[in-house]
Amino acid sequence: MPILQRIKESKYGPSKRLLDEVVKVVKENKRYILLDDQLLAFDRVMNLVKYGEENKKKTVVIVNGGPGTGKSVVAINLLAELSRLGKKCAIRYRIKSVY
């Protein structure tokens, strides 16, 4: 969490040119196209971001799903879109092994 705090408070960030390129790569690559439930998750997070801005509230979102369900694709699309919108964002992966 201290790293996330440093990112949030940093005066430095990626250049607009870099962010535009990332968005272009994500949007044009078939591997990153969102499907059904992935699109619903993406839209839900974007709505929470909008709600948070309007109501000055922070939200943590946990995207849950089994292997191959597209959690990483959702995360990559969110990172690209939120960065494009000028938002500072971070994605934290937590892998939980179940035996």
Residue frames relative to the residue before (quaternion, step in Angstrom):
aa qw qx qy qz dx dy dz
M 1.0000 0.0000 0.0000 0.0000 0.00 0.00 0.00
P 0.6005 0.5511 -0.3950 0.4239 3.66 0.98 -0.54
I 0.6150 0.5446 -0.3518 0.4489 3.59 1.08 -0.66
L 0.6461 0.5135 -0.3221 0.4638 3.59 0.96 -0.83
Q 0.6280 0.5291 -0.3304 0.4654 3.57 1.04 -0.76
R 0.6484 0.5111 -0.3181 0.4661 3.60 0.98 -0.82
I 0.6276 0.5232 -0.3349 0.4692 3.59 1.01 -0.79
K 0.6642 0.5260 -0.2996 0.4386 3.56 0.88 -0.98
E 0.7566 0.4037 -0.2010 0.4734 3.57 0.93 -0.92
S 0.4900 0.6942 -0.4187 0.3205 3.59 1.25 -0.22
K 0.3739 -0.7100 0.5476 0.2370 3.55 -1.07 0.72
Y 0.6446 0.5056 -0.3088 0.4832 3.56 1.31 -0.21
G 0.0733 0.7802 -0.6188 0.0553 3.53 -1.17 0.58
P 0.6739 -0.4818 0.3504 0.4370 3.56 -1.24 0.11
S 0.5498 -0.6183 0.4496 0.3366 3.55 -1.15 0.61
K 0.6242 -0.5364 0.4108 0.3924 3.55 -1.22 0.47
R 0.6232 0.5478 -0.3374 0.4446 3.58 1.00 -0.77
L 0.6552 0.4982 -0.3101 0.4757 3.59 0.95 -0.85
L 0.6650 0.5028 -0.3067 0.4592 3.59 0.89 -0.90
D 0.6313 0.5248 -0.3326 0.4641 3.59 1.00 -0.77
E 0.6565 0.5084 -0.3051 0.4662 3.57 1.00 -0.81
V 0.6368 0.5198 -0.3248 0.4677 3.59 0.98 -0.82
V 0.6469 0.5092 -0.3156 0.4718 3.58 0.91 -0.89
K 0.6439 0.5269 -0.3196 0.4535 3.58 0.95 -0.87
V 0.6613 0.5063 -0.3051 0.4618 3.59 0.89 -0.93
V 0.6800 0.4905 -0.2923 0.4600 3.58 0.87 -0.95
K 0.7020 0.4803 -0.2767 0.4471 3.58 0.87 -0.91
E 0.7476 0.4264 -0.2247 0.4569 3.60 1.01 -0.74
N 0.6485 0.5193 -0.3234 0.4531 3.60 1.18 -0.32
K 0.4820 -0.7025 0.4475 0.2719 3.58 -0.69 1.11
R 0.5972 0.5916 -0.3644 0.4007 3.59 1.09 -0.62
Y 0.7441 0.4134 -0.2128 0.4798 3.58 1.14 -0.60
I 0.4271 0.6894 -0.4782 0.3371 3.60 1.23 0.21
L 0.3805 -0.7407 0.5133 0.2078 3.55 -0.85 1.01
L 0.2001 -0.7661 0.6041 0.0898 3.54 -1.05 0.87
D 0.8850 -0.1374 0.0849 0.4367 3.56 -1.31 0.52
D 0.8342 0.1864 -0.0938 0.5104 3.59 -0.19 -1.29
Q 0.5923 0.5628 -0.3635 0.4477 3.57 1.13 -0.58
L 0.6560 0.5045 -0.2988 0.4752 3.55 0.99 -0.87
L 0.6214 0.5301 -0.3363 0.4687 3.58 1.04 -0.73
A 0.6542 0.5030 -0.3112 0.4714 3.60 0.95 -0.87
F 0.6343 0.5326 -0.3193 0.4604 3.58 0.97 -0.88
D 0.6833 0.4856 -0.2823 0.4665 3.58 0.83 -1.01
R 0.6301 0.5415 -0.3325 0.4464 3.58 1.00 -0.79
V 0.6675 0.4836 -0.3014 0.4793 3.57 0.92 -0.89
M 0.6568 0.5044 -0.3265 0.4556 3.61 0.89 -0.83
N 0.6323 0.5133 -0.3295 0.4777 3.60 1.06 -0.69
L 0.6386 0.5150 -0.3213 0.4730 3.60 1.05 -0.75
V 0.6180 0.5277 -0.3421 0.4718 3.58 1.05 -0.70
K 0.6581 0.5026 -0.3020 0.4723 3.57 0.92 -0.91
Y 0.6465 0.5126 -0.3102 0.4723 3.59 0.94 -0.91
G 0.6618 0.5215 -0.3029 0.4453 3.56 0.93 -0.91
E 0.6458 0.5104 -0.3175 0.4708 3.57 1.01 -0.78
E 0.6867 0.4947 -0.2820 0.4519 3.56 0.89 -0.95
N 0.7886 0.3106 -0.1417 0.5114 3.59 1.01 -0.79
K 0.4028 -0.7468 0.4431 0.2895 3.56 1.32 0.21
K 0.4733 0.6312 -0.4562 0.4117 3.55 0.88 1.07
K 0.3188 -0.7226 0.5810 0.1964 3.52 -1.14 0.70
T 0.1189 -0.7920 0.5978 0.0350 3.53 -1.13 0.71
V 0.2212 -0.7237 0.6369 0.1470 3.51 -1.15 0.72
V 0.1307 -0.7902 0.5967 0.0497 3.54 -0.90 0.95
I 0.1367 -0.7640 0.6271 0.0668 3.53 -0.95 0.94
V 0.1604 -0.7644 0.6196 0.0783 3.54 -0.70 1.13
N 0.0824 -0.8234 0.5605 -0.0337 3.52 -0.52 1.27
G 0.3245 0.7361 -0.5547 0.2126 3.56 -1.03 0.74
G 0.5969 -0.5896 0.4204 0.3455 3.51 -1.24 0.42
P 0.7153 -0.4189 0.3223 0.4572 3.57 -1.30 0.06
G 0.8287 0.2432 -0.1797 0.4710 3.56 -1.01 0.84
T 0.5166 0.6631 -0.4156 0.3473 3.60 1.20 0.18
G 0.5927 -0.6313 0.3418 0.3652 3.59 1.26 -0.06
K 0.2673 0.7835 -0.5218 0.2058 3.58 1.15 0.44
S 0.6714 0.4960 -0.2985 0.4627 3.59 0.94 -0.88
V 0.6219 0.5319 -0.3406 0.4629 3.60 1.03 -0.71
V 0.6318 0.5099 -0.3226 0.4866 3.58 1.01 -0.81
A 0.6661 0.5150 -0.3021 0.4469 3.58 0.88 -0.95
I 0.6600 0.5053 -0.3088 0.4623 3.60 0.91 -0.89
N 0.6596 0.4974 -0.3076 0.4721 3.59 0.95 -0.84
L 0.6487 0.5070 -0.3184 0.4698 3.59 0.98 -0.81
L 0.6446 0.5235 -0.3203 0.4558 3.57 0.91 -0.89
A 0.6653 0.4981 -0.3012 0.4675 3.59 0.92 -0.90
E 0.7123 0.4634 -0.2740 0.4503 3.60 0.77 -1.00
L 0.6760 0.4811 -0.3067 0.4664 3.59 0.87 -0.87
S 0.6328 0.5130 -0.3306 0.4766 3.59 1.05 -0.71
R 0.6274 0.5413 -0.3268 0.4544 3.57 1.02 -0.83
L 0.6950 0.4621 -0.2563 0.4877 3.56 1.10 -0.76
G 0.5662 -0.6376 0.3655 0.3733 3.57 1.29 0.11
K 0.4732 0.6633 -0.4455 0.3711 3.58 1.23 0.34
K 0.3626 -0.6732 0.5906 0.2581 3.53 -1.11 0.66
C 0.0990 0.8124 -0.5645 0.1068 3.54 -0.67 1.03
A 0.1085 -0.7659 0.6309 0.0591 3.50 -1.28 0.44
I 0.2203 -0.7452 0.6139 0.1389 3.51 -1.18 0.62
R 0.1048 -0.7893 0.6044 0.0288 3.52 -0.84 0.99
Y 0.1978 -0.7764 0.5905 0.0965 3.51 -0.76 1.07
R 0.0240 -0.7543 0.6557 0.0233 3.50 -1.09 0.75
I 0.1464 -0.7984 0.5816 0.0531 3.52 -0.51 1.19
K 0.1102 -0.7939 0.5978 0.0156 3.50 -0.75 1.12
S 0.2533 -0.7727 0.5655 0.1379 3.54 -0.69 1.08
V 0.0973 -0.7729 0.6259 0.0383 3.53 -0.96 0.89
Y 0.1262 -0.8080 0.5741 0.0413 3.56 -0.76 1.05
